[in-house]
């Protein structure tokens, strides 16, 4: 069945360093890859997304890359700040019409001041 | 607040009881999703609606789970004969669009504890 794998499960970086989270997906028909940030006790919120016709997308300190051939995509956060500390989830659409969203297990990011 | 709302926010129930949760999506959103999230995991897809039609249901969802969206607005998720393994956060999300490429807005969730 559809599956999204995410690594690492935990990531600790020093403030100002970069953080990279990697995901792979199984459904070759997936064409939409959102990333969500979930702070403790709060709801997931979309931070960036990428469509399959684009290889890279950037929004200020956040960038995503997509390699459709290899079925993997990555989130890059530069100049990390303590407020970036949260759990990050990658996801891919799947199923009939691509309306189902399959999430990775999450990466807990700690940014040390 | 014009975001997605869920009620109740917390529910404690005894094993074997039935529970029902409600989700009110963003008013113009035609699509509504239910997810289950356990500690340390990502949201797990349960089902989704386009307007009032339930278009897909996870194979992982047992017959004890049912969801409705009778008028294409709010939705309810019912769990019958609850089990301890049903303890989780139940998240609702909504989106607008006719393709699978659309941002989902999540509600605050209903935390279910089955004792």
Interface residues (C-beta under 8 A of the other chain):
Chain A: X1 X4 X6 X31 X32 X34 X42 X43 X44 X45 X46 X49 X51 X89 X91 X93 X95 X96 X97 X98 X99 X100 X101 X102 X103 X104 X105 X106
Chain B: X31 X33 X35 X40 X41 X42 X43 X44 X45 X48 X50 X55 X56 X59 X91 X99 X100 X101 X102 X103 X104 X105 X106 X107 X108 X109
